[in-house]
Amino acid sequence: MHNEIQRPFSRTFAAAALGAALLAAGLAPGALAQDAGPTQAQVDAVVEAAFPGIDAEWAARLTPDETMRQCNQFGNMPPDDVFEEIRTRAASTIVYPDDGVLMGSWENGEKLAQSGYGMRFSDYPPRRESGGNCYACHQLTPQEVSYGTLGPSLMGYGKLYDFSEEAVKAAYEKIYNPHVALPCSMMPRFGANAVLTIDQIKDIVALLMDPASPVNQ
Amino acid sequence: MHKLMTLALAGSLAAAFTLSLVAPPAGAQTEEETQRGLERFRQMLREDPWSNPALLDADRGEMLWATPAGPSNATLEDCDLGLGPGVVDGAFAQLPRWFEDAGRVMDVETRILWCMQELQGFDVAEYVKKPHPSGGQPVKDVGAIATWIANRSEGEAFAPALDDEAGRQAVAMGEALFNRRSGPFDFSCATCHAASGQRIRLQELPYLSDPAEAQVVVGEWPAYRVSSTHVMTMQHRMYDCYWQMRMPKLEMGSEASVALISYLVDKAAGGDVAAPGIKR
């Protein structure tokens, strides 16, 4: 009886202690199977050596910012305190349009949702505006059957939320910085990382939330 | 035998092209019809293993291996791929592995580069400045040689020699890199390859950390890629993923590239080498 209670406890404790040690070493929980794995500094050095001869702007892409560092460290499942820290930090990044209007043109939003152009090393100097590439991961309009499934289906999204003002704001924030809604989300931070402009984000919000958008037909 | 193979291949290719790329009424071919035509072309390539255009590159690789070249005017026939100098059969199935002479773990392409430098006197630093072909261009020399070497392990189970300390470190480094998010899109390899049954657009994505899925797809590289009409090697595939992840150009033969390949091949261990494969 004593043992039965103690055994699971000590197992849990051992696992927690091991986890803490590995996390202190800067490792994702996934990186544990065989050995303790490389240190954060070792990984950073290997990454730096893999991309020689780049300028400072490109070099900045090699280093995870604080939010990504935390997501990497916890295998995208941060503990509660870090979860809240990431959410708060994300909220502080969001810039709203000056006039407070969060929806633009769904027609242009559809074009942006189709386009995966932008920010690859072959995209410089830019030949056209960057896209949001929403269809790579999401179902949106019933007309587009070539959609990915890495993200949830967004078909009927505006209708689902009764086209409410709160839902429009949430959609804007989600696209601008998805870590507000879900810390360590897999989705890119289109606004916070300057992938898309405020006007482009408004157009994609319209694609989702405008009652006239094919997403809501 | 090789002449025969090449002839058969040319015949199959011609037939495939004729059947799949029948000229549409002027200007009438839609994107959808093009896709259907390509899918039919891919299907025909799969049905006739001799019709894989990558076999032409494998032939070229075999020729390059045995032709004196470089400042030293030497062949690669004394290159040690891990099973002893000149032993090609079965060598790919045991890569990546630690090489004592080079003092590091190497995948097949990194090893070929090393042999080109050591045996033939090539300036490898110059080669890796532009090591991968553009769309429509044939695979470059190292890739052709790698295609031939991989093909000479076809049907053998992957058994990478990664059980030593250096091998385990390479696999662990590869796993850390696989899951490391950075860049303007916050992507890692795991963004697309950490679950089963997912897609980008209509393209299915393998769950590469799952041995069952890795065993099916990893052994198909180097592979003929129908959409870019050339052989794409594993080093090129890693470079292309980093391109898509909005990261800079991954250096061919870098420790990171070898670590990622080590991680993938370690997951694929036990699966059969099926190179060269045919891809989208």
Boltz contact constraints between the chains, C-beta under 6 A:
constraints:
  - contact:
      token1: [A, 28]
      token2: [B, 179]
      max_distance: 6.0
  - contact:
      token1: [A, 30]
      token2: [B, 179]
      max_distance: 6.0
  - contact:
      token1: [A, 31]
      token2: [B, 175]
      max_distance: 6.0
  - contact:
      token1: [A, 31]
      token2: [B, 176]
      max_distance: 6.0
  - contact:
      token1: [A, 34]
      token2: [B, 168]
      max_distance: 6.0
  - contact:
      token1: [A, 35]
      token2: [B, 168]
      max_distance: 6.0
  - contact:
      token1: [A, 35]
      token2: [B, 172]
      max_distance: 6.0
  - contact:
      token1: [A, 37]
      token2: [B, 172]
      max_distance: 6.0
  - contact:
      token1: [A, 38]
      token2: [B, 172]
      max_distance: 6.0
  - contact:
      token1: [A, 38]
      token2: [B, 173]
      max_distance: 6.0
  - contact:
      token1: [A, 38]
      token2: [B, 176]
      max_distance: 6.0
  - contact:
      token1: [A, 43]
      token2: [B, 176]
      max_distance: 6.0
  - contact:
      token1: [A, 46]
      token2: [B, 255]
      max_distance: 6.0
  - contact:
      token1: [A, 46]
      token2: [B, 256]
      max_distance: 6.0
  - contact:
      token1: [A, 50]
      token2: [B, 250]
      max_distance: 6.0
  - contact:
      token1: [A, 50]
      token2: [B, 251]
      max_distance: 6.0
  - contact:
      token1: [A, 50]
      token2: [B, 254]
      max_distance: 6.0
  - contact:
      token1: [A, 50]
      token2: [B, 256]
      max_distance: 6.0
  - contact:
      token1: [A, 51]
      token2: [B, 248]
      max_distance: 6.0
  - contact:
      token1: [A, 52]
      token2: [B, 251]
      max_distance: 6.0
  - contact:
      token1: [A, 54]
      token2: [B, 248]
      max_distance: 6.0
  - contact:
      token1: [A, 58]
      token2: [B, 248]
      max_distance: 6.0
  - contact:
      token1: [A, 61]
      token2: [B, 183]
      max_distance: 6.0
  - contact:
      token1: [A, 61]
      token2: [B, 247]
      max_distance: 6.0
  - contact:
      token1: [A, 64]
      token2: [B, 182]
      max_distance: 6.0
  - contact:
      token1: [A, 68]
      token2: [B, 181]
      max_distance: 6.0
  - contact:
      token1: [A, 68]
      token2: [B, 182]
      max_distance: 6.0
  - contact:
      token1: [A, 68]
      token2: [B, 186]
      max_distance: 6.0
  - contact:
      token1: [A, 72]
      token2: [B, 180]
      max_distance: 6.0
  - contact:
      token1: [A, 72]
      token2: [B, 181]
      max_distance: 6.0
  - contact:
      token1: [A, 119]
      token2: [B, 184]
      max_distance: 6.0
  - contact:
      token1: [A, 119]
      token2: [B, 246]
      max_distance: 6.0
  - contact:
      token1: [A, 120]
      token2: [B, 243]
      max_distance: 6.0
  - contact:
      token1: [A, 120]
      token2: [B, 246]
      max_distance: 6.0
  - contact:
      token1: [A, 121]
      token2: [B, 249]
      max_distance: 6.0
  - contact:
      token1: [A, 136]
      token2: [B, 200]
      max_distance: 6.0
  - contact:
      token1: [A, 136]
      token2: [B, 201]
      max_distance: 6.0
  - contact:
      token1: [A, 146]
      token2: [B, 201]
      max_distance: 6.0
  - contact:
      token1: [A, 146]
      token2: [B, 202]
      max_distance: 6.0
  - contact:
      token1: [A, 148]
      token2: [B, 199]
      max_distance: 6.0
  - contact:
      token1: [A, 148]
      token2: [B, 200]
      max_distance: 6.0
  - contact:
      token1: [A, 148]
      token2: [B, 201]
      max_distance: 6.0
  - contact:
      token1: [A, 149]
      token2: [B, 198]
      max_distance: 6.0
  - contact:
      token1: [A, 149]
      token2: [B, 199]
      max_distance: 6.0
  - contact:
      token1: [A, 150]
      token2: [B, 198]
      max_distance: 6.0
  - contact:
      token1: [A, 186]
      token2: [B, 191]
      max_distance: 6.0
  - contact:
      token1: [A, 188]
      token2: [B, 185]
      max_distance: 6.0
  - contact:
      token1: [A, 188]
      token2: [B, 186]
      max_distance: 6.0
  - contact:
      token1: [A, 193]
      token2: [B, 184]
      max_distance: 6.0
  - contact:
      token1: [A, 195]
      token2: [B, 184]
      max_distance: 6.0
